[in-house]
């Protein structure tokens, strides 16, 4: 790529733009970096479920149109599912797509064994309904399962990555959970024309690694990177390697 791209980051369920703090620190000095809060997350206002996708599409287009630069869209978990959903409408304005710990369909179902287990899903529902700090902390620990971290290291990551001042709203969690359950991009993967980078943790217990491998096998122009000893948030626990990978990948894109 001959020019530096804009980078737009979409976070996952129950989190906020703060979780991308290590990417903001790394990329902002030399390229425009934007992070978007999902509705009802990180202090963003609640929006009714039917308007979520259109609202996020509008926000992304605003950032793209403001500077008219090649743009990389990075989505993690639910953010990745939303990026997959939006890419068809945005593909003429995007230079590339990055899917981190992402699945085309979140829950296990008939003919789809690479979704999250019923046990994990029940934990999501419980956290959404009760939203106690203890349950949300347990969900965050589940995200880091598989990373070789001490308890203190995990606590330090949580301190900098979780937005405690603006926790997600009950409506934001419930609506995000509905989208996690309902979005299914499997039928459209072969139509994606954008260069795509798929990143996954080998020990992800929320989105099975096979879901990332499935994406990479069916999206035509895809590079797959699996991080060993890594759970659901490789950009957070393996941030140095992740940032270098993302930078190297976009520099090899032709514009």
N, C-alpha and C positions, 0 to 999 in steps of 0.2 A: 504494500500500500504506500503510495507516494506521499500522502498527507496523513496527519494524525487524525484519528476518528474521535467523534463524540462517543462516550460510553454511558449507557443508561442501565442502571441496576434495579431489578425488581426482587424484593425479598419474599420470604415465605410466610406461611401461616403462623400467627401468634408473635411475630417479631416486628422489626421496624427497620428503617434505613440505617439505624445505628449499627446493625450487624455487619454492614459493609465498611466499617471505619478503617480497616487496614487497606482496603482497595482505594478508598478516598485519599488516604495519606500517600499511597504509592503513586497513583495515576494523576491526581489533580495538579501536581507541579508542571506537567508537560502536556496535558490534554484536558478537554472539558469533560468533567465527570458529573453525572446526575444520578441521584437516587430518588426513587418515588415510593412514598408510603402507600400501601394498599388502604382502601377505605376502612375506617375504624381502627387503624393501626398507627402507632407512633404519633398520635395527636391529630391525624387526618379525620375529617368528619365522616359520619356514617352515610352510606348510600344504599338504597334498596338493591337487592340482588340483581334484578334485570338490567340495572344501569351500570353495574361494575365494569364490565368489559368495555362498553362504549366510553365510560369515563377515563379508564386507563389508556385506551387508544388515543383519546384526545390529549391527555397529558404527554404521552410519548411524542405525538405529532408536534405538539407545541415546542418541545425541546429540539426536535429535528429541524423544524422550520425556522427557529430562532437564529441558527448559525449556518444552516445549509452546508453542513459537513457530513462526510461519510459517518454513519452511525452503527455501532455495535450494540445489540440488545442482549443483556445478560439476565437470565432468569434462574432463580434458585427454588427448587421444590414447587410450591404452589405458584410462585412467580414464574417458574419455568413452564408450567402448564398454561399459564396465561400468555406467556410469550409465544408458545406454540399456537395458541388459539388466535393470536393477533398477527402472526407473521404474514399470513396471506394478504391481509389488507395493507400491511406496511412494507412488503418486500421490495417495492420500487424505491423505497426511501432508506432501506437498510443495506449495510455492507456485509453484515454477518450476524449470526445467531449463536449464543452460548447457552447451553442447557446444563445446569449444575444440579446434581442429585434430583433429576427430573424424571417423570414417568408420563407416558401418554395417557394412562388411566390409573388412578391412585389405588383403588380397592380391588382385591381379588374378586373375580366373578367367573362365570362360565366362559371357557375358552381364553381366560386371562389369568395365569397363575403367577405373574410377576408383580402383582399388587401387594399392598401392605396386608398383614394378617388381620383377622377379626380382633385379636387381642390388642394390637397396636391401635386399631380404629376405635375400640372402646375407650382406650386411654385418651384419645383425641376428644371424643364426645364428653367424657367426664371432665376434662380440663375446660372445655368450652362451656359446659353447663354450670360448673362450680367456680371456675376461675380463681381458685385460691392460690396464693403465692407458692405454697408447697407443691401443688399439682403442676403449675407452670414451670417450677424449678425442676421437677421430675421429667417433664417433657424436654427441657433444655439438656438435661443429663443424657436422655435417650438420644438426642441429636449427636452427642459426642461419644456415644458408645462405640468402641472399636478403636478409638484414638488412645495411644499410650500416654495418658495424662495422669499426673498425681491429683489428689483432691484439691490441693492448693492451686495447681495450674488451672484446673477446671473452674474454680472459684474466681480466679483472676480474669479468665476469658469472659465469664458471665458478667463481671463488673463492668467491663468495657463494651460488651456487645449488646446487653439488654437495656432497653429504654425504660427505666423504672419510673420516671416522671410521667410518662404517657403510656400506660399499659393499654393493650388492645381492649376495645369495648366488647360487651357481650354480643351486640349485634354484629360487629365486625368478625368476631370469632365464629359465630353461627353461620354467617353468610359465607365466609371463607371455607368453612367445613362443607357446606353444601356444594360449593364449586369443586372442592377436592373430590367429592363423591361423584359429581355429575359430569365433569369435563372428560371427554374421551376423544383424543386426537389420533387414534390408531388408523382410521380410514384415510387420513390426509398426509401421512408422513412421506409417502412416495412422491407427493406433489411439491414438496419444499424445494425451492430453487436456490436458497441462500447457502453460502458456505457455513457450515455448522461445526461447533466444537462441543462435544459431550464430555463432561467431567463427572466422575462418580467416585465414591469411597468404597473400597472393597469390603468393608465391614458395616455398611449402612444397614441398620435394622428398621428404618422407616420406609425407605424406597429401595427395594432389592437391587443389587448391582445388575442383575439380569434385565431390569427395566431399562437401564442406561445402554446396555449392550443391544437391546432390542431397537432402541432409537437409532443407534449408530449403524445398525445393519440395514435399516429401512429408509433413512434419510440419505439421499444420493451422495452429496458432497460433504462427508463428515469425517472428522478426526476424533478418535476416542482416547481419553486419558483416564486410567483408573489409578487412584492413589492407594497404596497399601497402608495398612495400619491406620485406617481413616474411616470415619463414620459419615454422618449426613451433611457435614459442613466443611468440605475441604478448603474452601476459601478462608475459613476462620482458623482452623487448626494447622493447616499447611499453607499459610498465606504467602510465604516467600516463593515456594514452588508454584503455587497457583498463579500469582501475579506475573511471574516470569513466563509461565506457559501462555497466559492470555496475551501478553505483549508479543511474544515470539509468534504466536498464531496469527495475530492480526497483521504483523509486519510481512507475513508471507502471502497475504491476500492480494490479489491483483484488482486494480480499480480502472 
